[in-house]
Amino acid sequence: MRITQRDLAVAAGAVLLGWGASALARGHELLGPTVWDWNRLAVQKTDVGELRNLVRQPTATLAELEMHVTTLNPGLSSHPPHQHPNEELVIIDKGIVETLSGGKWERLGPGSVIFNASNAPHALRNVGDTPATYHVINWKTAATPTR
């Protein structure tokens, strides 16, 4: 079998594309098996309490996984009602909160779970006398709307 110039050109193109794909993948590494130790998470003070960022990264099945933990001081809201195209789960760890869900405010305590659907208006406020802590898990997939 004889190697032609066309064969060499195809091989060179494949090598270049492979290098390019490899460089692109390194810029957006997929999240693999990971653990987060609560005692080692960096604490960022905010105007309304504290924030612990865990991750914002693609996974094998998600375009982006974003997780953080918010501690919200008594009587405060995390932000005004808003909406976004990605879906999210909020898991209440400590405190008493009210959440805007489906157009109405619901009161929830520890162990409660909130699902904020794509582009559904939502909000959260601490209605208790102590700080409220909750875990937020957001994700984007190929099906996530751009707006």
N, C-alpha and C positions, 0 to 999 in steps of 0.2 A: 504494500500500500504506500502510495506516494503522498507526501504532505505538500499541499499547495499554498500559494500566498493567501488565498481565501481562508484556508484552515488556520493559518497563523494570525490573520486579522481577527477572526472569530475568537480564537484563544486569548489574544491580547485584550479584546473587548471584555471577555468574561472575567479576566483577572482584574481589570480596572473596575468593573461593576462590583466584583467581590470586595475589593478594597473599599470602595465607596460605601457599600452596604455595611461593612464592618465598622467603618468610622461613624456612620449614622447610628448604628446600634449602640456603640459605646456612649454616644451623647444622650441616649434615652434607655439606660439599662433597665431591664425588667426586674421587678421586685421578686426576689426568691424567698425561701423560708427565712422568717425574721421574727424576733421577739423584741418587745419593748419593756424594759424594767421601769416601773413607775418612779422608783427612787433615783433613776438616772436621767429622767426626762428634763430638759431645760424648761424653766418656768419663765414665761414672758408676762410681765405686768401690763395690764391694759386699763383703759379708762373705766371699765365695768367689772374688772376682776383679774383673772389670770387665763393664760392660754398655754397649752402644751401641744406643739405640733409633732406628729408622729411621722407622717409620710405624705408625699404627693409625687406619684411615680406610676408608670405603666406596669401592668402585670401580664402574665401569659394570656389572660382572657379579657382584660380591661384596658382601654386606652389610657385611663388614669384612675388611680385609687388615691383618695385623699382622706386622711384621718387626723383628727385633733380632739383634745379634751379641753372643754371650757369650764371655768369656775366663775359663776356669775354672782356678784354681790347682791344682798337682799334689796328688793324694791327696784331693781334695774332690769332693763331689756338688753338682749345681746345686740339687737339692731331693729330698725323699723320693719314692718311687714315688707317682704320682698319675694321675688321668685327667681328661679334660675332653671336652665334646661336639664341639668343633671339631677338625678334622684339622690335622696339621702335618707339615712337612718339616724335617729337621735335616741340614745339610750340614757335614761336618767339614772345616775348613780346615787346622788345625795340631794336632799332638799325638796321643796315643793315649787313646781313651776306651772305656768299656764302657757299653752301653745295655741296658736291660731292654726286650725286645721279644718279644711272643708268649709271655710267661711264662718266658723264659730270657735270660741275660746273654750278649751278643755283644761281642767286642773288635773295634774299628774304628780305622782311621787316616785320614790326609788323603785327601780325594776321596770318601770313603764318604758314603752318603746313607741317612737313616733316615726311614721313613714311620710316624708315630704315628696310627693309625686312631682314629676317633671312639669315645670312652669305653673305649679300650684302656689298661690300666695300663702306664706307662712311666716310665723314669728314666734319668739319664746321670751318669756319674762319670769323672773324669780319673784314669787308672791309670798315666800316664806320669810322667817326671821333669821335664817342662817344662810351662808353661801350655798348655792346649788351647783353641783358638778354633773356634767353630762358629756358623753362620748358621741362624736359626730363621725359618720362614715359616709363619704360621697364617692360616687363612681361615674365614669363616662365610658360609653361603649361606642361602637360604630353606629348604633341606633339612636344615640343621644342627639336630640335636635341641636342645631347650632344657635338657635335663639329661643 
